[in-house]
Amino acid sequence: MITFVTWIGTRMTAVALPLVALEETGQAWTTGLVGGMAGIPLLTVGWWGKGMRDRLTGGRALAVVMGVNAAGLAVVPVAFLMGQVGAVALCVSGLVTGVAGALLGPAERSLVSDLADEHVAHGGRTGPARWLAWQDLAHRVSMIFAPPAGAWAVTVLGAGSLLWCETAVVALAAIALLAVPARITTPHEDQGCVQGEAMPGRPVSALAVLRSRPQVAAGVLMAGVGGVCWFGFSLGLAVLGVEHDRPGALIAAGMSGYGAASVATSLLVPVVIDRLPRMTAMLGSWVVLGVVFVTLPLVAPSLTGIAVVGAVGGAATPWGIAALNALIGEQTHGPERRAAFTAETVLHSGGTSLGLLAGGALIGGAGAEAVLLTTGLLQIAAAIGGAGWAWRTDRQRSSARNRAMKRQASAGSRS
């Protein structure tokens, strides 16, 4: 519920914030400052957040970070009241909210997994896979009605008032988090599962966690490549529409189809996620999304074709995300779990930011069709290559364990 409410506020504010920046500064380049500055802490959280993420194990700790997020959001409306909205205020807001967001995302998913584990330990039947799938559903549902609601609120209340609304919503979410219990540390969490890494007082290395779990590493790689390539869909369709003399129409059709199918599929994912092989689900999800990217230029400029193909991509994506979250929830615990979720966030969300940053120049140089084709093939190659490497590594490690067990058994019989 907290995820649902905060994402609604975030998506509604995405409508108001550029308007306030443009109105107050008169310069278009300032409209993306908050989002751009927020990406810096996200991309570097693996470095500066190591010692902090292991403390975010309960509702009270998350409430503090959520409070910092609310304070960062309040910077722009306060500056708006004072008539001082400028590059400095926008950058400060972006940095503060970026720091909070980089910590909150992985911590929330880790806490959800921890609480799901406790639920199962007390006789419950729904584990981390389903709980995380429900959380992802709340995120995706907000994509459907929050932006139109934000546009309506801007018209009725004004952009400045809407910014205050999100600040209030996030502050209330921080208060609600106080009621969420902390996780219960289990003995095997204290011992750690990655040799030489999970030592008391020493942060766990995300790289070590990924090395020890090939399937998680492959899933994070797929998600990271998918994040970097996302600009091909969003910016690519926008430019493709201009090239076909239908500005705004293709991106609207593609995003509508993608969003509606994504939400509809997310309703089904929690019901069946426990029955699906994780790696197969991730492989299929990202391969289908890559095929969608390749197909989009072939059906343009048909709005129906773009909407249908976009819907196929939207229907495929939740399975890959849910399977990766399930793998992390099932194969990791404690500090390793938080490190793995942090790696997922950095590579996927951070990759999306980097892709959008460089995407415009790439499309301008190569053209929208070439970029869609390239980004689609990259996703297909990453999915097939990552899955093949994970399966091969798992087989090699399994064979090595079997040989070691046979040697031990042989030595025992001789003695």
C-alpha positions as CSV (number, residue, x, y, z in Angstrom):
1,M,0.0,0.0,0.0
2,I,2.8,2.4,0.8
3,T,4.5,1.6,-2.5
4,F,1.2,2.3,-4.3
5,V,0.6,5.6,-2.6
6,T,4.1,7.0,-3.0
7,W,4.3,6.0,-6.7
8,I,1.0,7.7,-7.4
9,G,2.5,10.9,-5.9
10,T,5.7,10.5,-7.9
11,R,4.0,10.1,-11.2
12,M,1.6,12.9,-10.6
13,T,4.4,15.2,-9.7
14,A,6.2,14.3,-12.9
15,V,3.5,16.3,-14.6
16,A,3.8,19.4,-12.4
17,L,7.6,19.6,-11.8
18,P,8.7,20.5,-15.4
19,L,5.9,23.1,-15.6
20,V,7.1,24.8,-12.4
21,A,10.7,24.7,-13.6
22,L,9.9,26.1,-17.0
23,E,7.5,28.8,-15.6
24,E,9.9,30.0,-13.0
25,T,13.2,29.8,-14.9
26,G,12.0,30.3,-18.4
27,Q,14.6,27.8,-19.6
28,A,13.7,24.4,-21.0
29,W,16.9,22.7,-19.9
30,T,16.0,23.1,-16.2
31,T,12.9,20.9,-16.6
32,G,15.0,17.7,-16.3
33,L,17.4,18.9,-13.6
34,V,15.7,17.1,-10.7
35,G,15.5,13.8,-12.5
36,G,19.0,14.1,-13.9
37,M,20.6,15.0,-10.5
38,A,18.6,12.2,-8.9
39,G,20.4,9.7,-11.1
40,I,23.8,10.5,-9.7
41,P,23.2,9.0,-6.2
42,L,21.4,6.0,-7.9
43,L,24.4,5.2,-10.0
44,T,26.9,5.5,-7.2
45,V,24.8,4.0,-4.3
46,G,26.9,0.8,-4.5
47,W,29.9,2.9,-3.3
48,W,28.4,5.3,-0.8
49,G,25.5,3.3,0.4
50,K,27.3,0.1,1.5
51,G,27.4,0.9,5.2
52,M,23.9,2.3,5.2
53,R,21.8,-0.3,3.5
54,D,22.5,-2.9,6.3
55,R,20.8,-0.6,8.8
56,L,17.6,-0.3,6.8
57,T,16.0,-3.5,8.2
58,G,12.8,-2.2,9.6
59,G,10.0,0.3,9.3
60,R,11.5,2.9,11.6
61,A,14.8,3.0,9.6
62,L,12.9,3.3,6.3
63,A,10.6,6.0,7.8
64,V,13.7,8.1,8.4
65,V,14.8,7.8,4.8
66,M,11.3,8.4,3.6
67,G,11.3,11.6,5.8
68,V,14.5,12.7,4.1
69,N,12.8,12.1,0.8
70,A,9.9,14.3,1.8
71,A,12.3,17.0,2.8
72,G,13.9,16.8,-0.6
73,L,10.6,17.1,-2.3
74,A,9.7,20.1,-0.2
75,V,12.7,22.1,-1.5
76,V,11.0,23.0,-4.8
77,P,7.5,24.1,-3.5
78,V,9.2,26.1,-0.7
79,A,11.4,27.8,-3.3
80,F,8.3,28.4,-5.4
81,L,6.6,30.2,-2.6
82,M,9.7,32.4,-2.2
83,G,10.0,33.0,-5.9
84,Q,13.5,31.4,-5.8
85,V,13.0,28.4,-8.1
86,G,16.3,28.1,-10.0
87,A,19.0,25.6,-11.0
88,V,20.4,25.4,-7.4
89,A,17.0,24.5,-5.8
90,L,16.2,22.0,-8.5
91,C,19.6,20.3,-8.2
92,V,19.4,20.2,-4.4
93,S,15.9,18.6,-4.6
94,G,17.2,16.1,-7.1
95,L,20.2,15.1,-5.1
96,V,18.3,14.7,-1.8
97,T,15.5,12.7,-3.4
98,G,18.0,10.7,-5.4
99,V,19.9,9.7,-2.2
100,A,16.6,8.7,-0.5
101,G,15.3,6.8,-3.5
102,A,18.5,4.9,-4.1
103,L,18.3,3.5,-0.6
104,L,14.5,3.1,-0.4
105,G,14.0,0.9,-3.4
106,P,16.2,-2.0,-2.5
107,A,15.4,-1.6,1.2
108,E,11.7,-1.9,0.6
109,R,12.0,-5.0,-1.5
110,S,14.4,-6.6,1.0
111,L,12.0,-5.9,3.9
112,V,9.0,-7.2,1.9
113,S,11.1,-10.4,1.3
114,D,12.1,-10.6,5.0
115,L,8.5,-10.3,6.1
116,A,7.4,-12.9,3.6
117,D,10.0,-15.3,4.9
118,E,8.6,-14.8,8.5
119,H,5.1,-15.3,7.2
120,V,6.1,-18.7,5.7
121,A,8.0,-19.6,8.9
122,H,4.8,-19.1,10.8
123,G,2.8,-21.4,8.6
124,G,1.9,-19.0,5.7
125,R,1.8,-20.2,2.1
126,T,2.8,-17.1,0.2
127,G,6.5,-16.4,0.1
128,P,8.7,-13.6,-1.2
129,A,7.9,-14.3,-4.9
130,R,4.3,-13.5,-4.5
131,W,4.7,-10.6,-2.1
132,L,7.2,-8.9,-4.4
133,A,4.9,-9.5,-7.4
134,W,2.1,-7.7,-5.5
135,Q,4.4,-4.9,-4.8
136,D,5.4,-4.6,-8.5
137,L,1.7,-4.6,-9.4
138,A,1.1,-1.6,-7.1
139,H,4.0,0.1,-9.0
140,R,2.5,-0.6,-12.4
141,V,-1.1,0.3,-11.6
142,S,0.1,3.8,-10.8
143,M,1.3,4.2,-14.4
144,I,-2.3,4.0,-15.7
145,F,-4.2,6.7,-13.8
146,A,-1.6,8.8,-12.0
147,P,-0.4,10.9,-15.0
148,P,-3.9,11.8,-16.1
149,A,-4.8,12.5,-12.5
150,G,-1.7,14.7,-12.3
151,A,-2.7,16.6,-15.5
152,W,-6.2,17.2,-14.0
153,A,-4.8,18.3,-10.7
154,V,-2.5,20.8,-12.3
155,T,-5.4,22.3,-14.1
156,V,-7.6,22.5,-11.0
157,L,-5.1,23.1,-8.2
158,G,-2.0,24.5,-10.0
159,A,1.4,23.0,-10.3
160,G,2.7,24.5,-7.0
161,S,-0.1,23.0,-5.0
162,L,0.4,19.6,-6.6
163,L,4.0,19.6,-5.5
164,W,2.9,20.2,-1.9
165,C,0.5,17.3,-2.2
166,E,3.3,14.9,-3.0
167,T,5.4,16.2,-0.2
168,A,2.5,15.6,2.2
169,V,1.8,12.1,0.7
170,V,5.5,11.0,1.2
171,A,5.5,12.5,4.7
172,L,2.4,10.4,5.6
173,A,4.0,7.3,4.1
174,A,7.0,7.9,6.4
175,I,4.6,7.9,9.4
176,A,2.9,4.8,8.1
177,L,6.3,3.0,7.9
178,L,6.7,3.4,11.6
179,A,4.2,0.6,12.1
180,V,6.1,-1.8,9.9
181,P,8.1,-4.3,12.1
182,A,11.8,-5.0,11.7
183,R,13.0,-8.3,10.3
184,I,14.1,-11.1,12.6
185,T,17.7,-12.0,12.0
186,T,18.3,-15.7,11.6
187,P,21.5,-17.6,12.4
188,H,22.4,-18.3,8.8
189,E,22.1,-14.6,8.0
190,D,24.6,-13.8,10.7
191,Q,27.0,-16.4,9.4
192,G,26.7,-15.2,5.8
193,C,26.6,-17.3,2.6
194,V,29.4,-15.6,0.7
195,Q,32.7,-16.7,2.1
196,G,34.9,-13.9,3.2
197,E,32.3,-11.2,2.6
198,A,29.5,-11.3,5.1
199,M,31.7,-10.7,8.1
200,P,30.3,-8.8,11.2
201,G,30.7,-5.1,10.7
202,R,31.9,-5.5,7.0
203,P,29.4,-4.7,4.2
204,V,28.6,-7.5,1.8
205,S,29.9,-6.9,-1.7
206,A,27.2,-7.0,-4.4
207,L,29.7,-8.3,-6.9
208,A,30.6,-11.2,-4.6
209,V,26.9,-12.0,-4.2
210,L,26.4,-12.0,-8.0
211,R,29.5,-14.2,-8.5
212,S,28.2,-16.8,-6.1
213,R,24.7,-16.9,-7.7
214,P,24.9,-17.2,-11.5
215,Q,21.2,-17.1,-12.1
216,V,20.7,-13.9,-10.1
217,A,23.7,-12.4,-11.9
218,A,22.2,-13.3,-15.3
219,G,18.9,-11.8,-14.3
220,V,20.5,-8.6,-13.2
221,L,22.4,-8.4,-16.5
222,M,19.2,-8.9,-18.5
223,A,17.5,-6.2,-16.5
224,G,20.4,-3.8,-16.8
225,V,20.6,-4.2,-20.5
226,G,16.9,-3.8,-20.7
227,G,17.1,-0.5,-18.7
228,V,19.9,0.9,-20.9
229,C,17.9,0.0,-24.1
230,W,14.6,1.4,-22.9
231,F,15.2,4.7,-24.6
232,G,14.8,2.9,-27.9
233,F,11.1,2.4,-27.1
234,S,10.4,5.8,-25.5
235,L,12.6,8.2,-27.5
236,G,12.6,6.0,-30.5
237,L,8.8,5.9,-30.9
238,A,8.7,9.7,-30.3
239,V,11.2,10.4,-33.1
240,L,9.7,7.7,-35.4
241,G,6.3,9.5,-35.1
242,V,7.9,12.7,-36.2
243,E,9.5,11.0,-39.2
244,H,6.1,9.6,-40.2
245,D,4.4,13.0,-39.8
246,R,2.5,11.7,-36.8
247,P,4.2,13.6,-33.9
248,G,3.1,12.3,-30.5
249,A,0.8,9.7,-31.9
250,L,3.1,6.7,-32.1
251,I,4.6,7.1,-28.6
252,A,1.1,7.6,-27.2
253,A,-0.2,4.4,-28.9
254,G,2.9,2.4,-27.9
255,M,2.9,3.5,-24.3
256,S,-0.8,3.0,-23.9
257,G,-0.6,-0.5,-25.2
258,Y,2.5,-1.3,-23.1
259,G,1.0,0.2,-19.9
260,A,-2.4,-1.5,-20.1
261,A,-1.0,-4.9,-21.0
262,S,1.7,-4.5,-18.2
263,V,-0.9,-3.9,-15.6
264,A,-3.2,-6.6,-16.8
265,T,-0.4,-9.1,-16.8
266,S,0.7,-8.0,-13.3
267,L,-2.7,-9.1,-12.0
268,L,-1.9,-12.6,-13.1
269,V,1.8,-12.8,-12.1
270,P,1.3,-13.2,-8.3
271,V,-1.1,-16.1,-8.9
272,V,1.3,-18.2,-11.0
273,I,4.8,-17.0,-10.2
274,D,5.5,-19.9,-7.8
275,R,4.9,-22.4,-10.6
276,L,7.3,-20.8,-13.2
277,P,11.0,-21.7,-13.7
278,R,12.8,-18.5,-12.9
279,M,15.5,-18.5,-15.6
280,T,13.1,-19.6,-18.3
281,A,10.7,-16.8,-17.4
282,M,13.5,-14.2,-17.5
283,L,14.8,-15.5,-20.8
284,G,11.4,-15.5,-22.4
285,S,10.5,-12.1,-21.0
286,W,13.5,-10.2,-22.3
287,V,13.7,-12.0,-25.6
288,V,10.1,-11.1,-26.4
289,L,10.7,-7.5,-25.4
290,G,13.7,-7.4,-27.8
291,V,11.6,-8.8,-30.6
292,V,9.0,-6.1,-29.9
293,F,11.7,-3.4,-30.3
294,V,12.7,-5.0,-33.7
295,T,9.1,-5.2,-34.8
296,L,8.0,-1.7,-34.1
297,P,9.6,0.0,-37.2
298,L,7.9,-2.7,-39.3
299,V,4.4,-1.9,-38.2
300,A,4.8,1.9,-38.2
301,P,3.0,4.2,-38.8
302,S,-0.1,2.1,-38.0
303,L,-1.3,3.2,-34.6
304,T,-3.1,-0.1,-34.1
305,G,0.0,-2.0,-35.0
306,I,2.1,0.0,-32.6
307,A,-0.4,-0.4,-29.8
308,V,-0.6,-4.2,-30.3
309,V,3.1,-4.7,-30.5
310,G,3.6,-2.4,-27.5
311,A,1.0,-4.5,-25.6
312,V,3.0,-7.6,-26.3
313,G,6.1,-6.0,-24.7
314,G,4.0,-4.8,-21.8
315,A,2.6,-8.3,-21.3
316,A,6.1,-9.9,-21.3
317,T,8.1,-7.5,-19.1
318,P,6.4,-8.2,-15.6
319,W,7.4,-11.9,-15.9
320,G,11.1,-11.1,-16.1
321,I,11.0,-8.6,-13.3
322,A,9.0,-10.9,-11.0
323,A,11.2,-13.9,-11.7
324,L,14.4,-11.9,-10.9
325,N,12.8,-10.6,-7.7
326,A,11.8,-14.1,-6.8
327,L,15.3,-15.4,-7.3
328,I,16.8,-12.8,-5.1
329,G,14.2,-13.4,-2.4
330,E,14.7,-17.1,-2.5
331,Q,18.5,-17.4,-2.9
332,T,19.7,-14.6,-0.6
333,H,19.1,-13.4,3.0
334,G,20.0,-10.5,5.2
335,P,22.9,-8.3,3.9
336,E,23.3,-10.4,0.7
337,R,19.6,-9.8,-0.1
338,R,20.0,-6.0,0.2
339,A,23.2,-6.1,-1.8
340,A,21.5,-8.0,-4.6
341,F,18.5,-5.7,-4.7
342,T,20.8,-2.8,-4.8
343,A,22.7,-4.2,-7.8
344,E,19.4,-4.8,-9.6
345,T,18.3,-1.2,-8.9
346,V,21.6,0.4,-10.0
347,L,21.8,-1.6,-13.2
348,H,18.2,-1.4,-14.2
349,S,17.1,2.1,-13.1
350,G,20.6,3.6,-13.4
351,G,20.9,2.0,-16.9
352,T,17.6,3.6,-17.8
353,S,18.8,7.0,-16.8
354,L,22.1,6.6,-18.8
355,G,20.2,5.3,-21.8
356,L,17.8,8.3,-21.8
357,L,20.8,10.6,-21.3
358,A,22.6,9.4,-24.4
359,G,19.7,8.1,-26.4
360,G,18.7,11.4,-28.1
361,A,22.2,11.8,-29.6
362,L,22.3,8.2,-30.7
363,I,18.9,8.4,-32.4
364,G,19.9,11.7,-34.0
365,G,23.0,10.1,-35.4
366,A,21.7,6.7,-36.5
367,G,17.9,7.2,-36.9
368,A,15.0,5.8,-34.9
369,E,14.6,2.6,-36.9
370,A,18.3,1.6,-36.6
371,V,18.3,2.3,-32.9
372,L,15.1,0.3,-32.3
373,L,16.7,-2.6,-34.3
374,T,20.0,-2.4,-32.4
375,T,18.5,-2.1,-28.9
376,G,16.1,-5.0,-29.6
377,L,19.0,-7.3,-30.8
378,L,21.0,-6.3,-27.7
379,Q,18.3,-7.4,-25.4
380,I,17.9,-10.7,-27.2
381,A,21.6,-11.3,-27.1
382,A,21.9,-10.4,-23.4
383,A,19.0,-12.7,-22.5
384,I,20.3,-15.7,-24.5
385,G,23.9,-15.1,-23.5
386,G,23.1,-14.5,-19.8
387,A,20.9,-17.6,-19.5
388,G,23.3,-19.8,-21.4
389,W,26.2,-18.7,-19.1
390,A,24.1,-19.2,-15.9
391,W,23.0,-22.7,-16.9
392,R,26.5,-23.7,-18.0
393,T,28.0,-22.4,-14.7
394,D,25.4,-24.1,-12.6
395,R,26.1,-27.4,-14.4
396,Q,29.9,-27.0,-13.9
397,R,29.5,-26.2,-10.2
398,S,27.1,-29.1,-9.8
399,S,29.5,-31.5,-11.4
400,A,32.4,-30.2,-9.3
401,R,30.3,-30.7,-6.1
402,N,29.5,-34.3,-7.2
403,R,33.1,-35.1,-7.9
404,A,34.1,-33.7,-4.5
405,M,31.5,-35.8,-2.8
406,K,32.7,-38.9,-4.6
407,R,36.3,-38.2,-3.6
408,Q,35.2,-37.7,0.0
409,A,33.2,-41.0,0.0
410,S,36.1,-42.9,-1.6
411,A,38.5,-41.5,1.0
412,G,36.1,-42.5,3.8
413,S,35.8,-46.0,2.6
414,R,39.5,-46.5,2.3
415,S,40.1,-45.2,5.9
